[in-house]
Every structure is written in structure tokens, then in C-alpha cells.
């Protein structure tokens, strides 16, 4: 485990700003719920694995999500909060997302793991710049790749080689995953002003992104998603 | 992560003994499968959790099992083996055990997590003495408590306080868990000579336990199980 940095004076003063603090708590809450939820789904989808080796790979991705969850939860506790209270408001969103995107087979599960992991990492990278030093360090640590992505790429490409028809179905599936993710992200943004204010800046925090920047961020997220789909051998 | 010790000369020479080596490979195989299987069941049983906090506690126990799995698997690979080939012979045993002991509710899941964790730790401690230094270090590392046992004790005691009838049902459940575990352990011992030879000694490794020692080991395992049940407020 990397050691936590001690709070810098800058971080301490930023967290003294109640508006910033509320936003960061919402952000850590949504990320923590997302990680716990990813752990649950990866563990569930690992059951679909055709071999023990495949199951272990997906379980190892679940392990990495759970490690991130523990860091985020402990950071919320350090800030003097009940982590579970901070996470609770995001339960409905993630439940909806996973209900709408329950994989019907192993390959759909693999694509979901890969696309979801990648999208989360991109989002973490995008928001890191707007955070105080300590929160940023934590968020960037959660970017570390589990080293299991290569295995997903290999398996999906093999499956397409064996049966090229698979590619059309998985391409549709990838679009559905991205569509649901963006739609749930909009719900979260609309319902959680504090979180949005950390990104866009508010009366109290004017240093955030403007609307044009947010548009560009979504363009980058979509482009990276397309690149990941291409890496899997799929149209986006 | 603790660093691996470099192989001692003693370990290298013990592992040169084909009979010892075969036993250790079987042992690492059964432990690795047990950890992966415990991860799966804990992740599954976490779904029964009444609150987010409870779910996170069980998921964190699953995380710890998965970390042990990764160490054991990597050790098998270091020994030049395909870890999944070494694990495969134990699949039927664990599948049977978990089928016979699928918890019907959250409390049964908690008791199973606690009893299973404890029994595994006791067994690891018992066998460590018969292993070469490097394997022993690895096995002893896997003993580290996840720190979530206290939470199980608290939850089960609360449930009994709220409804004392629960205690009878959970006591029966604990006996069933122990009975199934012992019966599966017998199957494993009967089917895997190499593994048994590491413990009891064979023509090539006469330094193991005699039958009286094995009897005493089972007595200790049973006594510790009874102590754990008492800790939960349950008869054994």
C-alpha cells in the first residue's frame, strides 16, 4: 500500500471551504459506491467464466476494485464522516446501471469489465486536476491498472476470431454500456450540485471547468471509449 | 505486500525431493482453490447483507481471501507449475462443500465466514511446521486476520439478543459446517497421497506426524471450533 501523504496546508484550507468540502465528500461517496458496486458485479460475472483461469482473472479485477474501495472509504472516515452515509445517495444510480447492463454471457461480462474499468480510470484522471493534493493522490492511486486488461483483450479477440458474428453483438453491447453510463452520470450530476460544483466551479469555487470544457471532457471520454472498443476489435 | 524471502539452501534441497515437492504442490493447490472458493462464496453471501456497511465488511473478508489466493498462485508459478492445473483436482471437493453449506440467510452466511476463516487459519498454523521455510512463510502470511471477525461476533450476538431462538438454529448450522468440512477434508486426504505424506511422513519423508499426532491435531481443530462458536454465543 502506498503511504498517505500528510495533509498539506493548501489541502487543509481548501477542505475548510464548506462548498468544496461538500463536493469532495459527494465525489468520494460516488467513487466509493462505484468501486464496491464494481467489485460485486465482477465477482458475480466471474461465475460465467469458462475456465478456472478466466474466473481468477476476473476475481483479481474485483480484488483491485475492492482495494480502491477501502482507500476511498478510509479517506471519508479521515474527513470525519460516516462513509456509508456518504455513499448511500448513490445506491439507486448504480443499482439501475447494473440492472440495465447485466451481461447475458461471459463475453458481455468481459467487455463490461474492460469498458467500465477504462471509463472509470479516464474519469478519475479528468477530475484529479480539480482536487486538493491529498484527495488527488488518492484518486490517482485508484487508477493503477490491475494488469488484467490484456487478458480481456486477448479473450475477446479470440472469441471474434472463432466466430466473427460475435463482433456485431458485442459492438452493440459496448454502445449500450456507454449510453447507460452517460445517462446515469447525468442523473448523478443533476442530483448532486456539490459534486458538479467541484468540476464546473460555483460562486464559491470559480476555478472549475466552464461548459465548453465539460463538453470537451465528454468528447475525450467518448474518444477513449472508442479506442478501447477498437482495441477489443469492436466498432463503437 | 511483504517481500518474499529468497529460497534458502534448505528449502531448495527439500523441494528437490520429488515426494516432498509433489506434496507441497498439492497442498498449495488445495489452499489456492480454497481461497478462490472462499472469495466467491463471501462475495455471493455479501448480497444477503441487510446494510451497505455489512456488505462492505463481508466484501472486505473476500478481498483478503483473494490476496491470499494471489500469493499462493504466484508461488505455484514460481515453482514452475501451471497453478490452475495444480488447483483443478480440488474443484469437486469445494463445490460439494459449498453446495452442502449454502447459507439460507445473512446470519448463516456470517457464521460460515467466521467458522470457515477460523478453521482455515488453524489448519494453516498446524501444517506450517512441516513445510520448508519459504512455503511456511507464505502459509503463515495467509493467517493474517482481516480484522473483520470482531464485526461478525458483534452482529451474531446482537441477533441472538434480539431473538434468542436464533441461537439454536445457528448452533445446528455450526455443527453442520464443521461436519461437512471434516468430511471433505477426509476425501481430500484419501485422494491425495502426496499431500498426506507431507503431514504424516512417508517412506521418503519419515519426519511427519504419526497417527496419534494426527488424532491430536483433529482434537485441537475441534476444540478451537468450539471456542469460536462460544465466542459467537453458540453451543457447539
Interface residues (C-beta under 8 A of the other chain):
Chain A: X36 X39 X40 X43 X44 X46 X47 X51 X52 X53 X55 X56 X59 X60 X62 X63 X66 X67 X69 X70 X73 X84 X87 X88 X91
Chain B: X36 X39 X40 X43 X44 X46 X47 X51 X52 X53 X55 X56 X59 X60 X62 X63 X66 X67 X69 X70 X73 X84 X87 X88 X91
